[in-house]
Amino acid sequence: MFQKKIKIAKLVCECWAKKIFFQLISIDSVEKVHLDILSNSVVIFSKKDLSIATIKKEFFGLQIYEMT
C-alpha cells in the first residue's frame, strides 16, 4: 500500500504533463506515477514519506495537492 499520493493538477498542456511525468519517474522516492492526459495532471505514489515540499522544489510554481 502506498503511504503518499500527491497530485500535480491543471498543467498547461499534455506536453507539460508528459515532461513532468518523465522527471518524476527518475526520483528514487517515487514508486509509481500516473499520467492523466484528459485532465493534464500527474499523480505521484510513494511508499516512503514523500513531502509536498520536496516536489515543489523540483517544480516551482505548479499547483500541487496532497490526496487523502
C-alpha positions in Angstrom: 0.0 0.0 0.0 1.2 3.5 -0.8 1.9 5.9 2.0 1.6 9.1 0.0 -0.5 10.2 -3.0 0.2 13.6 -4.4 -1.4 15.2 -7.5 0.0 17.9 -9.7 -3.0 19.2 -11.5 -4.2 21.7 -14.2 -0.9 21.6 -16.2 -0.9 23.9 -19.2 -1.0 21.2 -21.8 -0.3 17.5 -22.4 3.3 18.2 -23.3 3.9 19.7 -19.8 2.2 16.7 -18.1 4.5 14.3 -20.1 7.6 16.3 -19.3 6.8 16.3 -15.6 5.9 12.6 -15.7 9.3 11.7 -17.1 11.1 13.9 -14.5 9.2 12.2 -11.7 9.9 8.6 -12.6 13.6 9.4 -12.2 13.2 10.3 -8.5 14.2 7.5 -6.2 11.5 8.1 -3.5 8.7 7.9 -6.2 7.3 4.4 -6.6 4.6 5.0 -9.2 3.5 7.8 -11.4 0.1 8.0 -13.2 -0.2 10.3 -16.2 -3.8 11.6 -16.8 -3.9 13.0 -20.3 -7.5 14.1 -20.2 -7.0 16.4 -17.2 -3.4 17.3 -17.9 -2.3 16.1 -14.5 0.1 13.7 -12.8 -0.5 11.6 -9.7 2.6 10.5 -7.7 2.5 7.4 -5.4 5.2 6.7 -2.9 5.7 4.1 -0.2 8.0 6.4 1.6 7.0 9.7 3.3 7.4 11.9 0.3 6.7 15.5 1.2 4.9 18.1 -1.0 7.8 20.5 -0.2 10.2 18.1 -2.0 8.1 18.0 -5.1 7.5 21.8 -5.0 11.3 22.3 -5.0 11.5 20.3 -8.2 8.6 22.0 -9.9 8.4 25.6 -8.7 5.1 27.4 -9.5 2.8 24.4 -10.1 -0.4 23.6 -8.2 0.3 20.6 -6.1 -2.2 18.9 -3.8 -1.9 16.0 -1.3 -4.7 13.5 -1.8 -6.0 11.6 1.2 
